[in-house]
Amino acid sequence: MAFGDAMQYVKIIRDLREDNDLTQAQVAEYLGTSQTMYARYERGANEMPIRHLMRLCDLYHVSADYLLGRTTQK
């Protein structure tokens, strides 16, 4: 994917989850959503609400720009 690609966050959120040894169900519970809906975020089938983006930034201690693929600096 090119730097800044709009769908780059899909790979990033999956990689962050796997790097932190978390399941989709665990992340979904943290976000207050279902595992099915979170899986749809990781596939790019649904766009993630901003509130979930913010919670993932807190969970993984990264910036929104990093999570969205707009920078390589966490």
C-alpha positions in Angstrom: 0.0 0.0 0.0 1.1 3.5 -0.7 1.9 5.9 2.2 -1.4 7.6 3.1 -3.6 5.0 1.4 -7.1 5.5 2.8 -7.4 1.7 3.5 -4.0 1.3 5.1 -5.5 1.5 8.6 -7.1 -1.9 7.9 -3.7 -3.6 7.9 -2.4 -1.4 10.7 -5.2 -2.3 13.2 -4.8 -6.0 12.4 -1.0 -5.9 12.9 -1.3 -3.9 16.1 -3.9 -6.4 17.5 -1.7 -9.4 16.5 1.5 -7.7 17.8 -0.3 -7.3 21.2 -1.5 -10.9 21.2 -5.1 -9.9 21.3 -8.1 -11.6 19.7 -10.7 -9.8 17.7 -13.2 -10.7 20.5 -11.0 -9.0 23.1 -10.6 -5.8 21.1 -14.3 -5.8 20.3 -15.1 -6.0 24.0 -12.8 -3.2 24.8 -14.5 -1.1 22.1 -18.0 -2.1 23.3 -18.9 -3.7 20.0 -19.3 -7.2 18.6 -16.5 -9.4 17.3 -18.4 -9.6 14.0 -18.4 -5.8 13.7 -14.7 -5.5 14.7 -13.8 -8.2 12.1 -15.6 -6.0 9.5 -13.4 -3.1 10.4 -10.3 -5.2 9.9 -11.5 -6.3 6.5 -12.5 -2.8 5.5 -16.1 -3.8 5.0 -17.2 -1.1 7.5 -15.6 2.2 8.4 -14.7 2.5 12.0 -16.4 5.2 14.0 -14.1 8.0 15.4 -14.9 6.9 19.0 -13.4 3.5 18.2 -10.4 5.0 16.5 -9.7 7.0 19.6 -10.1 4.0 21.9 -7.7 2.0 19.7 -5.2 4.8 19.9 -5.4 4.6 23.7 -5.2 0.8 23.7 -2.1 0.6 21.6 -0.5 3.9 22.7 -0.3 5.3 19.2 -1.4 8.4 17.5 -4.4 8.6 15.2 -2.0 9.6 12.4 -0.1 6.4 12.9 -3.2 4.2 13.1 -4.5 5.8 9.9 -1.2 5.3 8.0 -0.5 9.0 7.7 2.9 8.7 9.6 5.2 5.9 10.5 5.9 7.5 13.9 3.8 5.9 16.6 
